[in-house]
Amino acid sequence: MGTTKAPATSFGSAPLVDRLEHAAHSHVVQFYSEDSALLDGLSRFLGSAIGAGDSAVVIATASHLQELSARLQALGFDLPAAASQNRYVALDAAATLSRIMVEGWPDTSRFMEVMGTVLARAAAAANGPEPRVAAFGEMVALLCAEGKVDAALRVEQLWNELARTHSFSLHCAYPINDFPGQAQSKLFLNICAEHSAVIPGEAYTSLATEDQRLRTIADLQQKAQALASEVAHRKRIEEELLQGKANLERLVQQRTVSLQRLSSHILVSQDSERRRIARELHDSLGQYLVGLKLNIDLLRRTPGRPDLWSEAQTLLDQSIAELRTISHLLHPPAMDIGGLAAGARWYVEGFAKRSRLRASLDLPDQPFRLPDPIELLLFRVLQEALTNVHRHSGASATQVQIQVHAHQVILRVKDNGRGIPDDSLARFHETGLGMGVGITGMRERVRELLGTFTLESSSTGTSVRVALPLPS
């Protein structure tokens, strides 16, 4: 029983399967989806050898040995007779593997001895016009299925080494499902590299004409290119996501550090403010009340002293005024009524009287109101900036400007003092520290409202600028 030789094809065309697997000294690998496709091809490959008087060696799983035997006998081949003549040798793949493996790795000497003996006997029994041995091996597929990829590749290499001393045509096979994704592409290519020819899945081998095969190849090339583009696109997205994640983590870390600093500054500033209020209550209001108490005691013991009554009235008036001042500094009532404009006007006027500095205030011509958090923050920045002008700048004048635009409000406080030392200013710009808890805390609070805090200074004075976005 023979097979019709495939017609020659023009240069560059897709070859037929028969031309691949029947070539002399070939080592062909087939990838299949269905067992029936594999068994049909093996029946043709091995049957043509047996029918021509050549020998066939089959090393396969038990189920494949049984199915292949049934198909060959159904085609009219007398397998028992061929087996008795050593022209049909059927070996169980798992049992054969156990004979050539040592500690999970194919042993070279054992492989050469076992398989060399089998092939030599089969070659001696072949009696065709050009005696040859057609062999099918499935040991590599078992190893690959067990995850022993390197061992499978080593067996393929040993087959190629054995072909240097023995003449045979070898057909190997792997289920295509063993290579489901991109991760197995390198393994797939390594397996193909160990073979002289590759037989693709049945979707290709079932095509009858050269035109159909070439169209299928072109379609597969387009799909491969589309897949490669999709993989590259996904890789770019993954890289962008990773970069975005890194940026987000860095931003979160920066914001966490800022919040930690702000929390620390708030606690320190709160303690400092409480000490200042306690000191002012003790030094001013406390002294007035002590004097008032002494006058009242004298009046109780020495009635008819109008001068004491007058002095007591003065002390009482001063206590009320001082208490009102402290209360207004904590939260000006004017802000509840007229907002930031009224609060700023009241504070700047009072600051000019207390500090004896020239202080000017530039406000928008039109009345305005801002959200409470923004007005309160700007008022605190104004307080802190003017306090620093009075305590540290040595200035003779200061200018305060408030501008309200469609999408933001800007506060500027500028003086004509001696300025801030360069090293302190550089440290503040680099680390946010070096300006005291007041300014540092204000800057962090401005950032919490998504605003910008700018501090500039030279030998001619210092400028504080705060810009806050306004809700639409």
KEMARVEX-145373 format. One record per residue (C-alpha): z, y negated, x negated; residue in one letter. Coordinates in steps of 0.1 Angstrom, whole numbers, padded with zeros to 4 digits, always signed. Layout:
! KEMARVEX-145373
+-------+-------+-------+--------+
!    zz !    yy !    xx ! residu !
+-------+-------+-------+--------+
!     Z !     Y !     X !      A !
...
+-------+-------+-------+--------+
//
This chain:
! KEMARVEX-145373
+-------+-------+-------+--------+
!    zz !    yy !    xx ! residu !
+-------+-------+-------+--------+
! +0000 ! +0000 ! +0000 !      M !
! -0010 ! -0033 ! -0016 !      G !
! -0011 ! -0070 ! -0008 !      T !
! -0040 ! -0093 ! -0007 !      T !
! -0040 ! -0116 ! -0037 !      K !
! -0036 ! -0153 ! -0028 !      A !
! -0067 ! -0174 ! -0032 !      P !
! -0067 ! -0199 ! -0061 !      A !
! -0059 ! -0235 ! -0051 !      T !
! -0070 ! -0267 ! -0066 !      S !
! -0049 ! -0286 ! -0092 !      F !
! -0019 ! -0303 ! -0076 !      G !
! -0017 ! -0283 ! -0044 !      S !
! +0014 ! -0266 ! -0031 !      A !
! +0013 ! -0229 ! -0042 !      P !
! +0015 ! -0199 ! -0019 !      L !
! +0046 ! -0177 ! -0020 !      V !
! +0028 ! -0145 ! -0029 !      D !
! +0013 ! -0162 ! -0060 !      R !
! +0049 ! -0171 ! -0072 !      L !
! +0067 ! -0138 ! -0067 !      E !
! +0040 ! -0114 ! -0079 !      H !
! +0034 ! -0131 ! -0112 !      A !
! +0041 ! -0110 ! -0143 !      A !
! +0076 ! -0113 ! -0158 !      H !
! +0086 ! -0138 ! -0131 !      S !
! +0121 ! -0149 ! -0122 !      H !
! +0119 ! -0163 ! -0087 !      V !
! +0146 ! -0178 ! -0066 !      V !
! +0144 ! -0180 ! -0028 !      Q !
! +0165 ! -0202 ! -0005 !      F !
! +0167 ! -0190 ! +0031 !      Y !
! +0184 ! -0199 ! +0064 !      S !
! +0180 ! -0167 ! +0083 !      E !
! +0185 ! -0131 ! +0070 !      D !
! +0153 ! -0121 ! +0088 !      S !
! +0132 ! -0145 ! +0067 !      A !
! +0147 ! -0131 ! +0035 !      L !
! +0142 ! -0094 ! +0045 !      L !
! +0106 ! -0100 ! +0056 !      D !
! +0098 ! -0115 ! +0022 !      G !
! +0116 ! -0087 ! +0004 !      L !
! +0098 ! -0061 ! +0024 !      S !
! +0065 ! -0074 ! +0013 !      R !
! +0076 ! -0079 ! -0023 !      F !
! +0092 ! -0045 ! -0028 !      L !
! +0068 ! -0026 ! -0005 !      G !
! +0038 ! -0037 ! -0024 !      S !
! +0054 ! -0024 ! -0056 !      A !
! +0063 ! +0009 ! -0041 !      I !
! +0029 ! +0013 ! -0025 !      G !
! +0012 ! +0006 ! -0058 !      A !
! +0032 ! +0034 ! -0075 !      G !
! +0055 ! +0009 ! -0092 !      D !
! +0093 ! +0009 ! -0091 !      S !
! +0117 ! -0012 ! -0071 !      A !
! +0153 ! -0020 ! -0080 !      V !
! +0175 ! -0036 ! -0052 !      V !
! +0210 ! -0050 ! -0059 !      I !
! +0222 ! -0063 ! -0026 !      A !
! +0250 ! -0064 ! -0001 !      T !
! +0256 ! -0034 ! +0020 !      A !
! +0242 ! -0050 ! +0052 !      S !
! +0210 ! -0061 ! +0034 !      H !
! +0205 ! -0027 ! +0018 !      L !
! +0207 ! -0011 ! +0052 !      Q !
! +0184 ! -0036 ! +0069 !      E !
! +0159 ! -0035 ! +0040 !      L !
! +0158 ! +0003 ! +0040 !      S !
! +0151 ! +0004 ! +0077 !      A !
! +0123 ! -0021 ! +0074 !      R !
! +0106 ! -0003 ! +0045 !      L !
! +0108 ! +0030 ! +0063 !      Q !
! +0094 ! +0014 ! +0094 !      A !
! +0064 ! +0003 ! +0074 !      L !
! +0058 ! +0039 ! +0064 !      G !
! +0074 ! +0041 ! +0030 !      F !
! +0091 ! +0074 ! +0020 !      D !
! +0122 ! +0059 ! +0004 !      L !
! +0141 ! +0092 ! -0001 !      P !
! +0111 ! +0105 ! -0022 !      A !
! +0108 ! +0073 ! -0041 !      A !
! +0146 ! +0073 ! -0048 !      A !
! +0144 ! +0109 ! -0061 !      S !
! +0117 ! +0098 ! -0085 !      Q !
! +0138 ! +0068 ! -0096 !      N !
! +0111 ! +0045 ! -0082 !      R !
! +0135 ! +0031 ! -0056 !      Y !
! +0170 ! +0022 ! -0069 !      V !
! +0195 ! +0007 ! -0044 !      A !
! +0228 ! -0006 ! -0058 !      L !
! +0256 ! -0024 ! -0040 !      D !
! +0259 ! -0059 ! -0053 !      A !
! +0297 ! -0061 ! -0052 !      A !
! +0302 ! -0027 ! -0069 !      A !
! +0277 ! -0036 ! -0096 !      T !
! +0295 ! -0069 ! -0102 !      L !
! +0327 ! -0050 ! -0108 !      S !
! +0310 ! -0031 ! -0136 !      R !
! +0298 ! -0062 ! -0155 !      I !
! +0327 ! -0086 ! -0150 !      M !
! +0356 ! -0090 ! -0174 !      V !
! +0385 ! -0113 ! -0163 !      E !
! +0363 ! -0131 ! -0138 !      G !
! +0334 ! -0137 ! -0162 !      W !
! +0301 ! -0117 ! -0168 !      P !
! +0303 ! -0097 ! -0200 !      D !
! +0271 ! -0099 ! -0220 !      T !
! +0273 ! -0064 ! -0235 !      S !
! +0282 ! -0048 ! -0202 !      R !
! +0254 ! -0066 ! -0184 !      F !
! +0228 ! -0055 ! -0209 !      M !
! +0240 ! -0019 ! -0209 !      E !
! +0243 ! -0015 ! -0171 !      V !
! +0212 ! -0034 ! -0160 !      M !
! +0192 ! -0025 ! -0191 !      G !
! +0197 ! +0012 ! -0183 !      T !
! +0187 ! +0008 ! -0146 !      V !
! +0156 ! -0011 ! -0155 !      L !
! +0146 ! +0013 ! -0183 !      A !
! +0148 ! +0043 ! -0159 !      R !
! +0128 ! +0025 ! -0132 !      A !
! +0101 ! +0014 ! -0157 !      A !
! +0098 ! +0050 ! -0170 !      A !
! +0093 ! +0062 ! -0134 !      A !
! +0066 ! +0037 ! -0125 !      A !
! +0031 ! +0053 ! -0124 !      N !
! +0008 ! +0026 ! -0111 !      G !
! -0024 ! +0013 ! -0129 !      P !
! -0003 ! -0014 ! -0145 !      E !
! +0033 ! +0000 ! -0143 !      P !
! +0059 ! -0027 ! -0134 !      R !
! +0094 ! -0030 ! -0120 !      V !
! +0100 ! -0053 ! -0090 !      A !
! +0138 ! -0062 ! -0087 !      A !
! +0159 ! -0081 ! -0063 !      F !
! +0194 ! -0093 ! -0073 !      G !
! +0221 ! -0107 ! -0049 !      E !
! +0250 ! -0107 ! -0073 !      M !
! +0246 ! -0144 ! -0080 !      V !
! +0248 ! -0153 ! -0043 !      A !
! +0281 ! -0134 ! -0040 !      L !
! +0296 ! -0153 ! -0070 !      L !
! +0284 ! -0186 ! -0057 !      C !
! +0299 ! -0179 ! -0023 !      A !
! +0333 ! -0172 ! -0040 !      E !
! +0331 ! -0206 ! -0057 !      G !
! +0323 ! -0191 ! -0092 !      K !
! +0293 ! -0213 ! -0098 !      V !
! +0295 ! -0211 ! -0136 !      D !
! +0297 ! -0173 ! -0135 !      A !
! +0266 ! -0172 ! -0112 !      A !
! +0246 ! -0194 ! -0136 !      L !
! +0257 ! -0172 ! -0165 !      R !
! +0243 ! -0141 ! -0147 !      V !
! +0210 ! -0159 ! -0142 !      E !
! +0209 ! -0167 ! -0179 !      Q !
! +0217 ! -0130 ! -0187 !      L !
! +0187 ! -0119 ! -0166 !      W !
! +0165 ! -0142 ! -0186 !      N !
! +0179 ! -0128 ! -0219 !      E !
! +0173 ! -0092 ! -0206 !      L !
! +0136 ! -0102 ! -0198 !      A !
! +0130 ! -0105 ! -0236 !      R !
! +0134 ! -0068 ! -0240 !      T !
! +0125 ! -0054 ! -0206 !      H !
! +0094 ! -0061 ! -0184 !      S !
! +0103 ! -0068 ! -0147 !      F !
! +0097 ! -0093 ! -0119 !      S !
! +0130 ! -0105 ! -0105 !      L !
! +0136 ! -0120 ! -0071 !      H !
! +0170 ! -0138 ! -0065 !      C !
! +0181 ! -0154 ! -0032 !      A !
! +0208 ! -0179 ! -0020 !      Y !
! +0216 ! -0190 ! +0015 !      P !
! +0205 ! -0226 ! +0018 !      I !
! +0237 ! -0233 ! +0037 !      N !
! +0256 ! -0229 ! +0004 !      D !
! +0243 ! -0264 ! -0006 !      F !
! +0251 ! -0285 ! +0025 !      P !
! +0256 ! -0320 ! +0009 !      G !
! +0250 ! -0344 ! -0019 !      Q !
! +0279 ! -0330 ! -0039 !      A !
! +0260 ! -0297 ! -0044 !      Q !
! +0228 ! -0313 ! -0056 !      S !
! +0236 ! -0307 ! -0093 !      K !
! +0244 ! -0271 ! -0087 !      L !
! +0212 ! -0267 ! -0068 !      F !
! +0192 ! -0282 ! -0096 !      L !
! +0209 ! -0261 ! -0122 !      N !
! +0201 ! -0229 ! -0103 !      I !
! +0165 ! -0239 ! -0100 !      C !
! +0163 ! -0246 ! -0137 !      A !
! +0171 ! -0210 ! -0146 !      E !
! +0141 ! -0197 ! -0127 !      H !
! +0104 ! -0197 ! -0133 !      S !
! +0096 ! -0205 ! -0097 !      A !
! +0113 ! -0216 ! -0065 !      V !
! +0106 ! -0204 ! -0030 !      I !
! +0118 ! -0229 ! -0004 !      P !
! +0132 ! -0220 ! +0030 !      G !
! +0112 ! -0203 ! +0057 !      E !
! +0103 ! -0237 ! +0073 !      A !
! +0079 ! -0241 ! +0044 !      Y !
! +0070 ! -0205 ! +0037 !      T !
! +0058 ! -0199 ! +0073 !      S !
! +0031 ! -0226 ! +0069 !      L !
! -0003 ! -0209 ! +0066 !      A !
! -0026 ! -0236 ! +0053 !      T !
! -0026 ! -0259 ! +0022 !      E !
! -0028 ! -0290 ! +0045 !      D !
! +0003 ! -0280 ! +0064 !      Q !
! +0022 ! -0274 ! +0032 !      R !
! +0012 ! -0308 ! +0017 !      L !
! +0020 ! -0326 ! +0049 !      R !
! +0054 ! -0310 ! +0049 !      T !
! +0061 ! -0319 ! +0013 !      I !
! +0051 ! -0355 ! +0020 !      A !
! +0075 ! -0355 ! +0050 !      D !
! +0103 ! -0341 ! +0029 !      L !
! +0096 ! -0367 ! +0002 !      Q !
! +0099 ! -0395 ! +0028 !      Q !
! +0131 ! -0381 ! +0041 !      K !
! +0145 ! -0377 ! +0006 !      A !
! +0136 ! -0413 ! -0002 !      Q !
! +0152 ! -0424 ! +0031 !      A !
! +0183 ! -0404 ! +0022 !      L !
! +0185 ! -0418 ! -0013 !      A !
! +0182 ! -0454 ! +0002 !      S !
! +0209 ! -0446 ! +0027 !      E !
! +0231 ! -0432 ! -0001 !      V !
! +0225 ! -0463 ! -0022 !      A !
! +0233 ! -0485 ! +0008 !      H !
! +0265 ! -0467 ! +0016 !      R !
! +0275 ! -0469 ! -0021 !      K !
! +0270 ! -0506 ! -0020 !      R !
! +0290 ! -0509 ! +0011 !      I !
! +0318 ! -0488 ! -0004 !      E !
! +0318 ! -0509 ! -0035 !      E !
! +0320 ! -0541 ! -0014 !      E !
! +0348 ! -0526 ! +0007 !      L !
! +0367 ! -0516 ! -0024 !      L !
! +0362 ! -0551 ! -0039 !      Q !
! +0372 ! -0566 ! -0006 !      G !
! +0403 ! -0544 ! -0005 !      K !
! +0412 ! -0554 ! -0041 !      A !
! +0407 ! -0591 ! -0032 !      N !
! +0428 ! -0586 ! +0000 !      L !
! +0456 ! -0568 ! -0020 !      E !
! +0455 ! -0596 ! -0046 !      R !
! +0457 ! -0623 ! -0019 !      L !
! +0485 ! -0604 ! -0001 !      V !
! +0504 ! -0602 ! -0034 !      Q !
! +0499 ! -0639 ! -0041 !      Q !
! +0511 ! -0648 ! -0006 !      R !
! +0540 ! -0624 ! -0009 !      T !
! +0550 ! -0642 ! -0042 !      V !
! +0546 ! -0675 ! -0025 !      S !
! +0567 ! -0665 ! +0004 !      L !
! +0594 ! -0652 ! -0019 !      Q !
! +0593 ! -0685 ! -0038 !      R !
! +0594 ! -0704 ! -0005 !      L !
! +0623 ! -0684 ! +0008 !      S !
! +0642 ! -0690 ! -0024 !      S !
! +0633 ! -0727 ! -0024 !      H !
! +0643 ! -0731 ! +0012 !      I !
! +0677 ! -0716 ! +0005 !      L !
! +0683 ! -0738 ! -0025 !      V !
! +0670 ! -0768 ! -0007 !      S !
! +0691 ! -0761 ! +0023 !      Q !
! +0722 ! -0758 ! +0001 !      D !
! +0713 ! -0790 ! -0017 !      S !
! +0708 ! -0808 ! +0016 !      E !
! +0741 ! -0796 ! +0029 !      R !
! +0758 ! -0809 ! -0002 !      R !
! +0741 ! -0842 ! +0001 !      R !
! +0752 ! -0846 ! +0037 !      I !
! +0787 ! -0835 ! +0029 !      A !
! +0788 ! -0860 ! +0000 !      R !
! +0775 ! -0889 ! +0022 !      E !
! +0800 ! -0880 ! +0050 !      L !
! +0828 ! -0880 ! +0024 !      H !
! +0818 ! -0911 ! +0004 !      D !
! +0807 ! -0934 ! +0033 !      S !
! +0817 ! -0923 ! +0067 !      L !
! +0849 ! -0906 ! +0055 !      G !
! +0860 ! -0937 ! +0037 !      Q !
! +0854 ! -0959 ! +0067 !      Y !
! +0874 ! -0935 ! +0089 !      L !
! +0903 ! -0934 ! +0064 !      V !
! +0904 ! -0972 ! +0063 !      G !
! +0903 ! -0973 ! +0101 !      L !
! +0932 ! -0948 ! +0104 !      K !
! +0953 ! -0969 ! +0080 !      L !
! +0947 ! -1001 ! +0099 !      N !
! +0956 ! -0984 ! +0132 !      I !
! +0989 ! -0972 ! +0116 !      D !
! +0997 ! -1007 ! +0104 !      L !
! +0989 ! -1021 ! +0139 !      L !
! +1013 ! -0996 ! +0154 !      R !
! +1041 ! -1007 ! +0132 !      R !
! +1034 ! -1045 ! +0130 !      T !
! +1020 ! -1058 ! +0163 !      P !
! +1005 ! -1092 ! +0164 !      G !
! +0982 ! -1089 ! +0134 !      R !
! +0947 ! -1100 ! +0147 !      P !
! +0932 ! -1097 ! +0111 !      D !
! +0939 ! -1060 ! +0112 !      L !
! +0922 ! -1056 ! +0145 !      W !
! +0892 ! -1075 ! +0132 !      S !
! +0890 ! -1053 ! +0101 !      E !
! +0894 ! -1021 ! +0122 !      A !
! +0866 ! -1032 ! +0144 !      Q !
! +0844 ! -1038 ! +0113 !      T !
! +0853 ! -1003 ! +0099 !      L !
! +0845 ! -0987 ! +0133 !      L !
! +0811 ! -1005 ! +0135 !      D !
! +0803 ! -0994 ! +0099 !      Q !
! +0812 ! -0958 ! +0108 !      S !
! +0790 ! -0958 ! +0138 !      I !
! +0761 ! -0973 ! +0119 !      A !
! +0765 ! -0948 ! +0090 !      E !
! +0767 ! -0919 ! +0114 !      L !
! +0736 ! -0931 ! +0132 !      R !
! +0718 ! -0934 ! +0098 !      T !
! +0727 ! -0898 ! +0088 !      I !
! +0717 ! -0885 ! +0122 !      S !
! +0684 ! -0903 ! +0121 !      H !
! +0677 ! -0890 ! +0086 !      L !
! +0682 ! -0855 ! +0098 !      L !
! +0658 ! -0860 ! +0127 !      H !
! +0647 ! -0895 ! +0137 !      P !
! +0648 ! -0900 ! +0175 !      P !
! +0618 ! -0922 ! +0172 !      A !
! +0597 ! -0891 ! +0164 !      M !
! +0606 ! -0876 ! +0198 !      D !
! +0593 ! -0907 ! +0215 !      I !
! +0565 ! -0920 ! +0193 !      G !
! +0556 ! -0891 ! +0171 !      G !
! +0549 ! -0893 ! +0134 !      L !
! +0537 ! -0929 ! +0134 !      A !
! +0570 ! -0941 ! +0149 !      A !
! +0591 ! -0919 ! +0126 !      G !
! +0572 ! -0930 ! +0095 !      A !
! +0574 ! -0967 ! +0104 !      R !
! +0612 ! -0964 ! +0109 !      W !
! +0618 ! -0945 ! +0077 !      Y !
! +0596 ! -0967 ! +0055 !      V !
! +0612 ! -0998 ! +0068 !      E !
! +0647 ! -0984 ! +0062 !      G !
! +0637 ! -0971 ! +0027 !      F !
! +0625 ! -1006 ! +0017 !      A !
! +0659 ! -1021 ! +0027 !      K !
! +0679 ! -0994 ! +0010 !      R !
! +0659 ! -0992 ! -0022 !      S !
! +0648 ! -1028 ! -0024 !      R !
! +0613 ! -1016 ! -0033 !      L !
! +0581 ! -1030 ! -0018 !      R !
! +0569 ! -1004 ! +0006 !      A !
! +0538 ! -1006 ! +0027 !      S !
! +0526 ! -0983 ! +0055 !      L !
! +0490 ! -0979 ! +0066 !      D !
! +0486 ! -0962 ! +0100 !      L !
! +0455 ! -0956 ! +0122 !      P !
! +0447 ! -0984 ! +0146 !      D !
! +0447 ! -0960 ! +0176 !      Q !
! +0479 ! -0942 ! +0188 !      P !
! +0480 ! -0905 ! +0180 !      F !
! +0501 ! -0875 ! +0184 !      R !
! +0499 ! -0842 ! +0164 !      L !
! +0514 ! -0808 ! +0170 !      P !
! +0551 ! -0808 ! +0164 !      D !
! +0551 ! -0785 ! +0133 !      P !
! +0525 ! -0807 ! +0116 !      I !
! +0543 ! -0840 ! +0124 !      E !
! +0577 ! -0826 ! +0112 !      L !
! +0562 ! -0813 ! +0080 !      L !
! +0544 ! -0845 ! +0072 !      L !
! +0576 ! -0865 ! +0078 !      F !
! +0596 ! -0842 ! +0055 !      R !
! +0569 ! -0846 ! +0028 !      V !
! +0572 ! -0884 ! +0033 !      L !
! +0610 ! -0882 ! +0029 !      Q !
! +0608 ! -0861 ! -0002 !      E !
! +0581 ! -0882 ! -0018 !      A !
! +0599 ! -0915 ! -0012 !      L !
! +0632 ! -0901 ! -0024 !      T !
! +0615 ! -0890 ! -0056 !      N !
! +0600 ! -0925 ! -0060 !      V !
! +0634 ! -0941 ! -0057 !      H !
! +0652 ! -0916 ! -0080 !      R !
! +0627 ! -0909 ! -0107 !      H !
! +0597 ! -0931 ! -0109 !      S !
! +0611 ! -0965 ! -0119 !      G !
! +0585 ! -0980 ! -0096 !      A !
! +0586 ! -1015 ! -0080 !      S !
! +0563 ! -1007 ! -0051 !      A !
! +0550 ! -0977 ! -0031 !      T !
! +0522 ! -0973 ! -0006 !      Q !
! +0521 ! -0948 ! +0023 !      V !
! +0489 ! -0940 ! +0042 !      Q !
! +0483 ! -0917 ! +0071 !      I !
! +0447 ! -0909 ! +0082 !      Q !
! +0438 ! -0889 ! +0112 !      V !
! +0403 ! -0874 ! +0114 !      H !
! +0386 ! -0850 ! +0139 !      A !
! +0397 ! -0819 ! +0120 !      H !
! +0424 ! -0829 ! +0096 !      Q !
! +0452 ! -0853 ! +0090 !      V !
! +0459 ! -0868 ! +0055 !      I !
! +0491 ! -0882 ! +0041 !      L !
! +0492 ! -0902 ! +0008 !      R !
! +0522 ! -0915 ! -0010 !      V !
! +0515 ! -0935 ! -0041 !      K !
! +0537 ! -0955 ! -0065 !      D !
! +0533 ! -0977 ! -0096 !      N !
! +0560 ! -0960 ! -0116 !      G !
! +0561 ! -0944 ! -0151 !      R !
! +0545 ! -0911 ! -0139 !      G !
! +0554 ! -0875 ! -0145 !      I !
! +0555 ! -0860 ! -0180 !      P !
! +0523 ! -0841 ! -0188 !      D !
! +0541 ! -0808 ! -0196 !      D !
! +0560 ! -0808 ! -0163 !      S !
! +0528 ! -0816 ! -0143 !      L !
! +0508 ! -0789 ! -0161 !      A !
! +0536 ! -0763 ! -0154 !      R !
! +0536 ! -0773 ! -0117 !      F !
! +0499 ! -0769 ! -0114 !      H !
! +0500 ! -0735 ! -0132 !      E !
! +0531 ! -0719 ! -0117 !      T !
! +0542 ! -0742 ! -0088 !      G !
! +0575 ! -0748 ! -0106 !      L !
! +0589 ! -0777 ! -0126 !      G !
! +0591 ! -0803 ! -0099 !      M !
! +0624 ! -0794 ! -0082 !      G !
! +0630 ! -0774 ! -0051 !      V !
! +0620 ! -0802 ! -0028 !      G !
! +0584 ! -0807 ! -0039 !      I !
! +0579 ! -0770 ! -0045 !      T !
! +0592 ! -0761 ! -0011 !      G !
! +0570 ! -0788 ! +0005 !      M !
! +0539 ! -0774 ! -0012 !      R !
! +0546 ! -0739 ! +0000 !      E !
! +0552 ! -0751 ! +0036 !      R !
! +0519 ! -0770 ! +0034 !      V !
! +0501 ! -0738 ! +0023 !      R !
! +0517 ! -0719 ! +0052 !      E !
! +0499 ! -0743 ! +0076 !      L !
! +0467 ! -0736 ! +0056 !      L !
! +0467 ! -0771 ! +0041 !      G !
! +0463 ! -0785 ! +0006 !      T !
! +0490 ! -0802 ! -0015 !      F !
! +0477 ! -0824 ! -0044 !      T !
! +0500 ! -0840 ! -0070 !      L !
! +0484 ! -0864 ! -0096 !      E !
! +0501 ! -0886 ! -0121 !      S !
! +0495 ! -0909 ! -0151 !      S !
! +0512 ! -0936 ! -0169 !      S !
! +0503 ! -0960 ! -0141 !      T !
! +0520 ! -0941 ! -0113 !      G !
! +0521 ! -0909 ! -0092 !      T !
! +0502 ! -0899 ! -0061 !      S !
! +0511 ! -0871 ! -0035 !      V !
! +0483 ! -0861 ! -0011 !      R !
! +0487 ! -0836 ! +0017 !      V !
! +0458 ! -0826 ! +0040 !      A !
! +0464 ! -0803 ! +0070 !      L !
! +0438 ! -0789 ! +0094 !      P !
! +0441 ! -0798 ! +0130 !      L !
! +0434 ! -0774 ! +0159 !      P !
! +0402 ! -0780 ! +0178 !      S !
+-------+-------+-------+--------+
//
